[in-house]
Amino acid sequence: MLMADVNSKTKRKEWNSELMAEAIKLVREKKMGYLRAAKHFNVPRTTLFRLCQKSEFSPEEAATTTLGRKTVLGTTLENLLEDYILSMESKFHGLTRNDVRRMAYMLARRNRISYQ
């Protein structure tokens, strides 16, 4: 009996965004069904179904959705915080988890971002 590889990475979001956008477009235009489009473009059927339901987005926008929660700080501030953390690490001044949380909290307060 074979054991599952415990250290294997997940296979989430391994599909191509351009192919997913094309599949969404064809399904929405009713030129292909979910199963046929999923097999033809080699994308997960359940993901294709879920993204086709988001009719407020164009196929390209729906295909480029990100995984996980939305950021509280926004991508700009989050990238600035990340750059600062990495520069501090390169100078051998390690930051604890609480230090990073405190900095994120201060950034949110100074920029009047709701963090609740």
Buried (B, 14 or more C-beta within 10 A) or exposed (E): EEEEEEEEEEEEEEBEBEBBBBBBBBBBEEEBEBEBBBEEBEBBBEBBBEBBEEEEEBBBEBBBBEEEEEEBBBEEBBEEBEEBBEEBEEEEEEBEEEEBEEBBEEBBEEEEEEEE
